[in-house]
Amino acid sequence: MEESIVKVKHLSHRYSVQWAIKDINFEIKNKGTLGLLGSNGAGKSTTMNIMCGVLNQTEGEVYINGISLREHPVEAKKHIGFLPQKPPLYPDLTVDEYLTHCALMRLVDKSQVKAAVERAKSRCGIAHFSKRLIRNLSGGYQQRVGIAQAIVHNPKFVVLDEPTNGLDPNQIVEVRHLIKEIAEDHAVMLSTHILPEVQATCDDIKMIEHGKVVFSGSMEDFNHYMEPNTFIVIMENPPSIEALKQIPDITHVEHITDTRFRMQFSSGQDITKKMIELSVTNNWRLHELILERDSLDAAFAQLSGKNIYK
């Protein structure tokens, strides 16, 4: 069985009287990418900051490579690399100067600093910018420098908070590819509220909502929750909403315009075929049928026990 590099046990934290997270438990394997997904205010940032040693928890324990982060913070943090949402860059330093500074802060042996910097630059594709001031780099390359500082000490656990935030589409693709490469021999946790980010880069996912883990599993498992469960129909001669609600497997009907409806269904078996047949039989004159995937908000609502149609 593959060893876990991170163990989170009964983790809880409160600000004043309100609990931000409550009794969170999970483990992270020693390689691959875990997506920590949550809406704003769900407790995602609190969990991440505790796991990186930025915030002391109210209750529970975090173990990094078997070391208690609460009891031995310095030793545990040697195994953690962290890229905050806003990279902690010094724009007036060159790439080499900045990464050397980061390596020394991470307690890399002085005799190994140069090799560590070269390795991180090579891994992140920024070796050709060694002498360039960070302020003169594009947003995408500044983000690569941010990732380089997170791995310069070759940590076992790398945490990336919204790593593609503010990048253009080409830069996003490049950074996603870089994250996948790093995950080949590191445990990577990617924190985001953007579903496509998780789908493009992650092997497993933890979803936090209202301070609790509401989903834990593989990306494939999660995608089952994102299967199409609504469709838009445009009919030139539509029946009443009541008639549409009587169709087997239809659970909700929303009247958008005189000819356009959104219909939620509970089973995907032949539902589109059934609609076409009913339209022909009843002369509804079906003009268009468009399957819709759940939005991320809908997935959050479903997994946290809410009903978005109420």
N, C-alpha and C positions, 0 to 999 in steps of 0.2 A: 504494500500500500504506500502511495506517495506521501512523503512527510509534508506537514504544513509548516510554513515559515511564520505565519501569523495566526494567533488564536485570540479571539475576543470572547470574554466570558462575562455574562450578566452585566453588561455595560449600561450604566444609567448616568444621566447628568441633568441637573436642574439649574435654572437661572432664577434666583429669588425663590418663589414658591412654585413656579411652573416647570414641569419636566420637559426637557427638550428631546431626550431619548430615554427609553425605558426598557431594560432587560434585553439588550441586543446580544446575540450569540452567533458567531460564525468563525470559520477557519479559511485561510487562503493557502493554496498549494505553493510549492517552491518555484513554479514557473507558470507562464500563461497570464492572461489579462482578465481581471475581474472588474465588471462595471458596477459602480455604486451609484444607483439611479434614484433620484428623488426630486419632487417638486420643491419650489422655494418655500423654506420654512418647515420642511419635512423632518429635519434633523440630520441631513446628509453632511453638512459642513461641521456640525458639532462632532459627529462620529469621526470624520476624517481628521479634524484637528486634535482630537484625543489620541488617535492612532499614530499621529506624527509627533506627539509629545509637546504640542503647542498649548494644549489645555489639559488641566488635571480633572479627571472625572470625579463625580460625586460617589459613585459606587462601581464595583466590578473591576476586572483586570484585563490588560492587554499584554500579550507576550509576543515579542519579536525574536525569532530564532531561539525560543525557549527562555528568553530573558524578560523579567517583569519590567515593563516600562515605568511603572510607578516606583518600584524599589531601586532599580538600577538604570536611571534614565540615560546617562552618558553611554554606558555599554550598549544599551538597546538601540540608541539613536545611531550608533556606528553602522547599523545594518539598514538604516532608512535613508532613502533619497526622496526629496520633496520638491515638487514644482507647484508653487501657489498659483492662483488664477492670474495674478499680476506677477510676472517673473521678477525676482529681486536682483535686477541688473544694475550695474554701475556704468552709465552711458559714456563716461569720460575715460574708461579703461579700455585697453585692447582686449580681444578675446583671450589671448594668452595670459595677460595680467589678471583678468577677472577669474579665469578658471584656476590659475595658480593660487590665488587668494582663497577660493572656495575649497581647494584640495587641502590647504593648510588648516582652514577652519574645521574641516572634517577629520583632522588628525591623521592625514596620510603622512607616512614617514617621509622626511625631507629628501631622502635619497631616492624615493619613488615618485615624487611629485611630478617631475617632468614626464615620466612614462605614463602616469595616470592621466595627465592633461592631454597628451598625444592620443591616448586610447579613446578618451571621451570625444575629442574633436573628430577623430576618424569615424567613430560610431555614429556621430550625428551629422557627418558630412559638412563640417565647417573648417577643416584643416587649411583650406586655401584663404581663410579670412583671419588667420592667426594674429596678424599685426594690425588689423583694422579696428578702429574705434567702434564700440558696440552701437553708439548712436548713429553710425553711418550704415548700419545693416538694415535690410528690409524687415518688416514685421515677422515674416516667416523664419528668417534666419535668426532674429532675436529670440524667437521661441525655441529654435534649435539650441541656441546657447543656454537658454533656461533649462532645457532637458539635459544638456551636457553637464551643467552644475549639479543636477540631481543624481547623475550616475558616475561622477568623477572619482568617487571613492569606492566604486564597484559594490554598491549595497545589494543585499539580498532582496530588499523590498523597496519598490519605487512607487510613489504616490503622485499622480498627475491630476491637478484640479483644473477642469475646463481647458485642456491643452490646445484646443483649436479655436478658442474664443478670439474673435476679431480678425481671423485670417481669411484670405480670399479662397475660392474653391480649389485652385491648384495647390496652394500652400496647405490646405486641409488634407488633401490626398497625400502629400509628401509626409506630413507629420503623422498621419495614421499609419503609413507604411513604416515609419521609423519606430513607432510604438510597438508594432507587431514584431519588428526585429529585436527590440529590447526584451520583449516578453519571451523570446526563445530561450533565454537563460536567466531571466529574473522573474520574480513575482511582481506584477504590475497591477495597481489599483487605479482605475480611471473614474474620477468623480465628475458627474455631469447631470444636467436635466434634459439633455438633447438625445432623444431616442436613436436617431440615425448614427450618432457617434458611437453608441454602445453596440448597435448592430454591426457596424463596420469593423470594430476592433476587438470586441470582447468574446471570451470563451464562456464565461459564467457571469451571472448577474445577481446582485442583491438590490432589492427595491425597498426603500424606506419611506414610510408615509405615517404621519402623526407620531413620529418618534419610535416607530416599531418596524421590524422587518416584516413586510407583507408578502414578499416573494423571494425565494432563494432556489436557484437552479441553473441549468444550462441555458445558453442563448436559444437553443432549439426548443426547450420547454417553454421559455418565455414567449416565443413567437406564436405558440398556440393561443395565447391570450390576445394576439394581435391579428388573428385571422379575420377576414371580412365578416361582419355581422350586421351590416346595414347596406341598403342599396337605394339609389335614387331612381325613380321611375317617372317618365314623362308620357302621359297618355292624352290623346286628343279628345277622347270621350270617356273620362274616368268615372267610376262608380262612386258611391259615397264612402266616407272614411269607415263607416260602420261595416260596409260590405268588405272592404279591404282587411279590416281587423278579423273578419271571420275566416280568412284564409288560413289553413293549417300551418303551424310553425311561425306565423307572423305574430310578434309580441308587442309591437308598438308601431303606430303610423302617425307621421307628422305632415300636416298640410302646409306646403311651402308656397305654392301658387295654385291657380285654378287647375293647372294641368300637371303640376310637379309635386311629388310626394317622396318623403324619406321613410323607408320601412325597415324596421329592425326584425331580424329573424333569429330563431333559436337553433336551427339546424341548417347546414349548408347543402343537404342532400337534395339535389334536383330542384332547389327553390327557384332558380332562374327559369328553368324549363317549365316549371309549374305556372309561373307568372305569364310566360308566353302563351301557354295553352289556354289559360283562363282568359287572356286578352282576346285571343282569336274566337273562343267560344262565345264570349259576351260582348264582342265588338267594342272593346275598350280602346282599340286603335293605339296599341303600345308603340311609341315612337323611339324610346331610348331607355336602356337599363344599365346603370353604372354601379358596380360593387364598390363599397367604401371600406377601407381599413379603419379600425379603431384609432382614435387619436391617443396621444400619450395621456392626456387628461382623463380620457375614458378608461384607460388601463389602470391608472392610479385609483380612479373611483371604484372600479370593479374589484381590484385587489384589496382595497381598504374597506370594502363592504358598503359603499355608498351606491345609490342609484341615481345616475345623472339625469334620468328622465323625470324625477320627482321634483 
